[in-house]
């Protein structure tokens, strides 16, 4: 079973963002909640170009610069 973990640093970032951009933070938190409740949607976080061309609520892509150096990093954009 896959699970979503929010790193402590990301949690701190979200708390700081909440003070400056509450609407954006709300969208992020809503998406995180949606991901936790839907394993199929959570699986999309490792599907390169999922949501491309606004075909979904978010876009996922490999962080190419890091992938070329062997680092398994992904980018999520709302």
ABEGO torsion letter per residue (X at the ends): XBBBBBBAAAAAAAAAAAAABAAAAAAAAAAAAAAAABAAAAAAAABBGBGBGGABABBBBBBAAAAAAGBBBBBBBX
